[in-house]
Structures are given as structure tokens and as C-alpha cells.
Amino acid sequence: MRTKRRGLRLLLTGVAIIVVGSITSVIYLFQPWRTCDYDDTPSACAMLPADAAVLMIAMLAAVTGVFVALAGVVAMNSQKPTEEKTE
């Protein structure tokens, strides 16, 4: 029972990390707050080094969330082998 609860906690934590990392990645990829003198669209502006660092960390967090969620699924589905008595 404790293993399933721990697995569910890992799964939900992983999903939350995936959601936050993905939303942050998309926002920093499109950069809606940026304005350029030479173009009308924000996506044509060059990305600043700090923005690139945040984007990289958000993408790594999303990938880490996938592994945490997978660990939760494995923990939920793992069963301890039953001991067989041989006489």
C-alpha cells in the first residue's frame, strides 16, 4: 500500500513538473513581451542569454518530470514477489 501511495505521489509530482516546464518553455520560446525595432513580430527578436538559460532549465525540468512520472508508474505497478513455502 505504501508503495502505491509513493508511486502516485511521484506520478503527480512528475506531471506537475512536466506542465510547469512545458508552459514555461513555450512562453520563453515565443517571447510575447519582446519588442524589436527592426521587426513587427516578437519571435523575430534575438533571445537574450538570460532568456536562453531559463528556456534551457524549463526544458530540462520537463524532461526530468517525464522520468519522475515514469518512476511513479513503475512504483505503482511493482509488486513484491510472494514467498512460497517448500516442504
Secondary structure, DSSP 8 states (H G I E B T S, - for coil): -HHHHHHHHHHHHHHHHHHHHHHHHHHHHH-TT---SS-SSGGGS---HHHHHHHHHHHHHHHHHHHHHHHHHHHHH----------
